[in-house]
Amino acid sequence: MPSVLVHAPDEPVILSAPAAKRLLERGDGDAALLYLALLRRRGDAPPRSLAGELRWDRGRVEAAEAVLRDLGLIASQAPPAEPADEPPSYRQEEVAGRLEESGDFRALADEVERKLGKRLTTADLSALLGLYDYLGLPADVIYLLVCHCAERTAVRFGPGRKPTLRQIEREGYAWARRGVDTQEAAARYLRDYHRRQGALPGFMRALQLGDRPPAAGEEKYLLQWLEWGFSPEAAALACDKTVLKCHEFKWSYCNGILRRWHEAGLHTVEEIEAGDKRSKPAPSTGAQAAPGKAGSNAWMRKYIQQREKEG
């Protein structure tokens, strides 16, 4: 009887009998498919990077991966990689197939093209599909993400500048790590973002840097100080101490001052000034003066006082 199996002889995938027995006994089809995909890649690909090939969302991949770990078919000592470590790459035919079969994803791609004012390339669509399929972000959340990135880019680089899909992808993975995966969570995140951004001009003026927007590196410092709970006035105090010590403003030195205050629990100007007073050493007395100064003549003053008494 001829074989009923058809396969390419140059791509053997060998499933051992013990592995087949465990998979059959478990009866989990997703785990079996993921294991076959891993065998096809010879175990060189993290399970979650195969989401595009399997056309699964992130949750489905993680569930199947957990089954394989439980069965002892993949290593259990290493935790799954963070999403941003291994973004999937989709082939052109995979992207085309998803556009054809998913009206929701097709509508999202059309809206993103309109928002960015350009035709999306296969690489662009692959990044967009990774957010939608691999991370499992809903289409409405992804569109809010795109709008947020477009607004941020226009503010930072001027009207007409648009973010790339790679920049949007990086921000999308940051949203996923923060748990921003629903419309409500996105709305809360964006409200907090605008609150933090609204505070930055006050910090720039307090540091005597004018009304210009902060550069990316400067913004990182300012957002950290805001997260620590400092006001622009406290930052101005740290700035003064920085200039007195360094004879110029240095971001890293100023950050070090604020870090020490934060670790000491000092955040308001009143708390900082009170803390400085407590930490100042007591003034030296005449008897404690250093040799070579007033203290070195003490014997002479004592001799003169004794002579005056005798006289």
C-alpha positions as CSV (number, residue, x, y, z in Angstrom):
1,M,0.0,0.0,0.0
2,P,1.5,3.3,-1.0
3,S,2.2,6.0,1.7
4,V,-0.5,8.6,2.2
5,L,2.0,11.1,3.4
6,V,3.3,13.8,1.1
7,H,6.3,15.9,2.1
8,A,9.3,17.6,0.7
9,P,12.3,15.2,1.1
10,D,14.7,18.2,1.8
11,E,12.7,19.4,4.8
12,P,12.5,16.4,7.2
13,V,10.7,17.0,10.5
14,I,11.3,14.1,12.9
15,L,8.9,13.6,15.8
16,S,10.1,11.2,18.3
17,A,7.8,8.4,19.6
18,P,7.9,9.6,23.2
19,A,7.0,13.2,22.2
20,A,4.2,11.9,19.9
21,K,2.9,9.8,22.8
22,R,2.8,12.7,25.2
23,L,1.1,15.0,22.7
24,L,-1.5,12.4,21.8
25,E,-2.2,11.6,25.5
26,R,-2.6,15.4,26.2
27,G,-4.9,15.9,23.2
28,D,-4.1,19.6,22.8
29,G,-4.0,20.4,19.2
30,D,-2.5,23.9,19.6
31,A,0.4,22.4,21.6
32,A,1.0,19.8,18.9
33,L,1.0,22.4,16.1
34,L,3.4,24.6,18.0
35,Y,5.7,21.7,18.6
36,L,5.7,20.9,14.9
37,A,6.5,24.5,14.1
38,L,9.4,24.4,16.6
39,L,10.7,21.2,15.1
40,R,10.6,22.8,11.6
41,R,12.7,25.6,12.9
42,R,15.0,23.1,14.6
43,G,14.3,24.7,18.0
44,D,16.2,27.9,17.0
45,A,13.1,30.2,17.3
46,P,11.4,31.2,20.6
47,P,7.8,29.9,20.6
48,R,6.3,33.4,20.6
49,S,8.2,34.4,17.5
50,L,6.2,31.7,15.6
51,A,2.9,33.6,16.1
52,G,3.0,35.0,12.5
53,E,3.7,31.6,11.0
54,L,0.8,30.0,12.9
55,R,-1.4,33.1,12.6
56,W,-2.1,33.0,16.3
57,D,-2.4,35.9,18.8
58,R,0.0,36.1,21.7
59,G,-2.3,34.6,24.2
60,R,-2.8,31.4,22.1
61,V,0.9,31.0,21.6
62,E,1.6,31.4,25.4
63,A,-1.1,28.8,26.3
64,A,0.3,26.2,23.9
65,E,3.8,27.0,25.1
66,A,2.7,26.4,28.7
67,V,1.4,23.0,27.7
68,L,4.7,22.0,26.0
69,R,6.6,23.1,29.1
70,D,4.3,21.1,31.3
71,L,4.8,18.0,29.1
72,G,8.6,18.5,29.3
73,L,8.9,19.0,25.5
74,I,10.6,22.4,25.7
75,A,13.0,23.8,28.3
76,S,11.3,25.1,31.4
77,Q,14.2,26.8,33.1
78,A,14.1,30.0,31.0
79,P,11.1,32.3,31.2
80,P,9.5,33.4,27.9
81,A,11.2,36.4,26.3
82,E,9.6,39.8,26.6
83,P,7.5,40.6,23.5
84,A,9.8,43.4,22.4
85,D,12.8,40.9,22.3
86,E,11.4,38.8,19.4
87,P,8.9,40.7,17.2
88,P,7.6,38.4,14.5
89,S,8.4,38.9,10.8
90,Y,5.6,38.1,8.4
91,R,6.1,37.0,4.8
92,Q,4.4,38.9,2.0
93,E,1.9,36.1,1.4
94,E,1.0,35.9,5.1
95,V,0.3,39.7,5.2
96,A,-1.7,39.4,2.0
97,G,-3.7,36.5,3.4
98,R,-4.5,38.3,6.6
99,L,-5.7,41.4,4.7
100,E,-7.9,39.2,2.7
101,E,-9.4,37.1,5.5
102,S,-9.7,39.8,8.2
103,G,-11.9,42.7,7.5
104,D,-11.0,44.2,10.9
105,F,-7.3,44.2,10.1
106,R,-7.9,45.5,6.6
107,A,-9.9,48.4,7.9
108,L,-7.2,49.2,10.4
109,A,-4.5,49.2,7.7
110,D,-6.6,51.6,5.6
111,E,-7.1,54.0,8.6
112,V,-3.4,53.9,9.4
113,E,-2.5,54.7,5.7
114,R,-4.9,57.7,5.9
115,K,-3.5,58.9,9.2
116,L,0.2,58.7,8.1
117,G,-0.6,59.9,4.5
118,K,1.3,57.1,2.8
119,R,1.0,53.7,1.3
120,L,2.1,51.0,3.7
121,T,4.8,48.7,2.5
122,T,4.9,45.0,3.3
123,A,7.4,45.7,6.1
124,D,5.0,48.3,7.5
125,L,2.1,45.9,7.3
126,S,4.2,43.2,9.0
127,A,4.9,45.5,11.9
128,L,1.2,46.5,12.1
129,L,0.2,42.8,12.0
130,G,2.6,42.0,14.8
131,L,0.8,44.5,17.0
132,Y,-2.6,43.2,16.0
133,D,-1.9,39.4,15.8
134,Y,1.2,38.7,18.0
135,L,0.5,41.2,20.8
136,G,-3.2,40.9,20.4
137,L,-3.9,44.6,20.7
138,P,-7.4,45.5,19.5
139,A,-7.7,47.6,16.3
140,D,-9.1,50.6,18.1
141,V,-6.2,50.6,20.6
142,I,-3.7,50.3,17.8
143,Y,-5.3,53.3,16.0
144,L,-5.1,55.3,19.3
145,L,-1.4,54.3,19.4
146,V,-0.8,55.5,15.9
147,C,-2.5,58.8,16.6
148,H,-0.5,59.3,19.7
149,C,2.8,58.6,17.9
150,A,1.8,61.0,15.1
151,E,1.0,63.8,17.5
152,R,4.2,63.2,19.5
153,T,6.3,63.3,16.3
154,A,4.7,66.5,15.1
155,V,5.3,68.2,18.4
156,R,8.9,67.1,18.6
157,F,9.9,67.6,14.9
158,G,7.4,70.0,13.5
159,P,4.1,69.8,11.6
160,G,4.1,67.4,8.7
161,R,6.6,64.9,10.2
162,K,5.2,61.4,10.6
163,P,6.4,58.5,12.6
164,T,7.6,55.3,11.0
165,L,5.9,52.0,11.6
166,R,9.0,50.8,13.4
167,Q,8.7,53.7,15.8
168,I,5.0,52.9,16.3
169,E,5.9,49.2,16.8
170,R,8.4,50.1,19.6
171,E,5.8,52.2,21.3
172,G,3.2,49.5,20.9
173,Y,5.5,47.0,22.7
174,A,6.0,49.5,25.5
175,W,2.2,49.8,25.8
176,A,1.9,46.0,25.9
177,R,4.4,45.8,28.8
178,R,2.5,48.4,30.7
179,G,-0.8,46.5,30.2
180,V,-2.3,49.2,27.9
181,D,-4.4,46.8,25.8
182,T,-7.9,48.2,26.1
183,Q,-9.6,51.5,25.1
184,E,-10.0,52.4,28.8
185,A,-6.4,51.6,29.6
186,A,-5.2,53.6,26.6
187,A,-7.4,56.6,27.6
188,R,-5.9,56.6,31.1
189,Y,-2.4,56.3,29.8
190,L,-2.9,59.2,27.3
191,R,-4.4,61.4,30.0
192,D,-1.3,60.7,32.2
193,Y,1.0,61.3,29.3
194,H,-0.5,64.7,28.6
195,R,-0.4,65.6,32.3
196,R,3.4,64.8,32.4
197,Q,4.1,66.6,29.1
198,G,2.2,69.6,30.4
199,A,4.6,69.8,33.4
200,L,7.8,69.8,31.3
201,P,7.7,73.6,30.3
202,G,7.7,74.6,33.9
203,F,10.8,72.5,34.6
204,M,12.6,74.0,31.5
205,R,11.9,77.5,32.7
206,A,13.0,76.6,36.3
207,L,16.3,75.4,34.8
208,Q,16.6,78.6,32.9
209,L,16.6,76.7,29.6
210,G,13.9,78.9,28.0
211,D,10.6,78.0,26.3
212,R,12.1,75.4,23.9
213,P,10.8,71.8,24.1
214,P,13.3,69.5,25.8
215,A,15.4,67.2,23.7
216,A,14.8,63.4,24.0
217,G,17.6,62.9,26.5
218,E,16.5,66.0,28.5
219,E,12.9,64.8,28.6
220,K,14.0,61.5,30.1
221,Y,15.6,63.3,33.0
222,L,12.6,65.6,33.5
223,L,10.1,62.7,33.4
224,Q,12.2,60.8,36.0
225,W,12.2,63.8,38.3
226,L,8.5,64.2,37.9
227,E,8.0,60.5,38.7
228,W,10.1,60.9,41.9
229,G,7.7,63.7,43.0
230,F,9.8,66.8,42.5
231,S,8.4,70.2,41.5
232,P,10.1,72.7,39.2
233,E,11.1,74.7,42.2
234,A,13.0,71.8,43.7
235,A,14.7,71.2,40.4
236,A,15.7,74.9,40.3
237,L,17.3,74.4,43.8
238,A,19.3,71.4,42.5
239,C,20.2,73.4,39.4
240,D,21.7,76.2,41.6
241,K,23.8,73.7,43.6
242,T,25.0,72.1,40.3
243,V,26.2,75.5,38.9
244,L,27.9,76.4,42.2
245,K,29.8,73.1,42.1
246,C,30.4,72.6,38.4
247,H,30.3,76.3,37.3
248,E,27.8,75.2,34.6
249,F,24.6,73.2,34.4
250,K,25.1,69.5,34.0
251,W,22.1,67.2,33.7
252,S,23.9,64.2,35.2
253,Y,25.2,66.0,38.2
254,C,21.8,67.7,38.8
255,N,20.1,64.3,38.5
256,G,22.5,62.9,41.1
257,I,21.5,65.6,43.6
258,L,17.8,64.9,43.0
259,R,18.4,61.2,43.3
260,R,20.0,61.6,46.8
261,W,17.1,63.9,47.9
262,H,14.6,61.3,46.7
263,E,16.4,58.5,48.5
264,A,16.4,60.6,51.6
265,G,12.6,61.3,51.3
266,L,13.1,65.0,50.6
267,H,11.0,66.3,47.8
268,T,9.6,69.8,48.5
269,V,11.8,72.9,48.9
270,E,10.9,73.1,52.6
271,E,11.9,69.5,53.2
272,I,15.1,69.9,51.3
273,E,16.1,73.1,53.1
274,A,15.3,71.5,56.5
275,G,17.3,68.4,55.6
276,D,20.3,70.6,54.6
277,K,20.2,72.4,57.9
278,R,20.2,69.1,59.8
279,S,23.2,67.8,57.8
280,K,25.4,70.9,58.2
281,P,28.3,70.4,60.7
282,A,28.4,72.7,63.8
283,P,30.7,75.7,63.4
284,S,34.2,75.3,64.8
285,T,35.2,77.0,68.1
286,G,38.4,78.9,68.8
287,A,39.8,76.0,70.9
288,Q,39.2,73.7,67.9
289,A,40.9,75.9,65.4
290,A,43.5,74.3,63.1
291,P,47.2,74.6,63.9
292,G,48.8,77.6,62.3
293,K,45.7,79.8,62.9
294,A,44.1,81.2,66.0
295,G,44.4,78.0,67.9
296,S,48.2,78.0,67.6
297,N,48.4,81.3,69.7
298,A,46.3,80.0,72.6
299,W,49.3,79.7,74.9
300,M,50.2,83.3,74.2
301,R,46.7,84.6,75.0
302,K,46.7,82.5,78.2
303,Y,50.1,84.0,79.2
304,I,49.0,87.6,78.6
305,Q,45.8,87.0,80.6
306,Q,47.8,85.6,83.5
307,R,50.2,88.6,83.4
308,E,47.3,91.0,83.5
309,K,45.9,89.3,86.6
310,E,49.3,89.5,88.3
311,G,49.6,93.1,87.5
